[in-house]
Each structure stands twice: as C-alpha cells, then as structure tokens.
Amino acid sequence: MVLKIINATEARVGTNILIEGKPHTVKKIDISRTGKHGHAKCRIEAVGIITGQKKVFVIPGHDKFEIPLVNKRKGQVLSVGEKVSIMDLENFETIEIACPEEIKRELEANCNVEYWDIEGKKIIRRKL
C-alpha cells in the first residue's frame, strides 16, 4: 500500500521512496535548476532498506515517487534459529522473520527488538 506520491524535487534526505518496486531511503539529493525553458534535474543517492544496496540515478524533477507505508513495531524474541521468532508486543501475534547475521549475533531469548513492516515485508532493524 502506497502512502502518497511526491515529485522528485520534494524528496529530502531520510525520505523513504519506492524505486523499481523496492523500498529505498534517500541519503543524498542534488537538485539542479536549468535555464529558461529547461526542467530541474535531480541526482539521487539511495540505499535499499531491505537489501542495503546503493543506487545512484538522475531523473527530471517533475517525475513522481511513491512513498511506501513503513510500520515500525516492537516485539519480543521467542527463539533464535535459522529465522528469528518474535511476538508483537501490541497484538501478541507470533512472527517468523529472517534476520541479518550482525543483528542475529546480538539477540537472545526474551530481549526486545524493533521490526519494520514495509509493504508486507518484515525485517528486524535493531535490538532495544
């Protein structure tokens, strides 16, 4: 579900946007205003929220971006294995989530984590 649509010139550092259907966070944006009849160009550097891959591209300023719905939630770790099993602290739902190795090393049973639900894809962001 898309939250809203913005022009490329309205994007700011820290804005979450969808690029080719994947959620990214804007890390740097340069807007060049051209002459009398030209259009503004935006050079955007973004990092994938889920993949962590960097993407750099230049687009016209009037192009549109979709803003994804990012739901930040808290959960309690039940078990750590191949996937991490967590229980949501608001609705007590149990979820199995794949987790990056650097975060998985910090986790143990009964610790709290912050996880994000981005367009139906859930990822663990940090230990609380």
Secondary structure, DSSP 8 states (H G I E B T S, - for coil): -EEEEEEGGG--TT-EEEETTEEEEEEEEEEE--SSS---EEEEEEEETTT--EEEEEEETT-EEEEE-EEEEEEEEEEESSSEEEEETTT--EEEE---HHHHTT--TT-EEEEEEETTEEEEEEE-
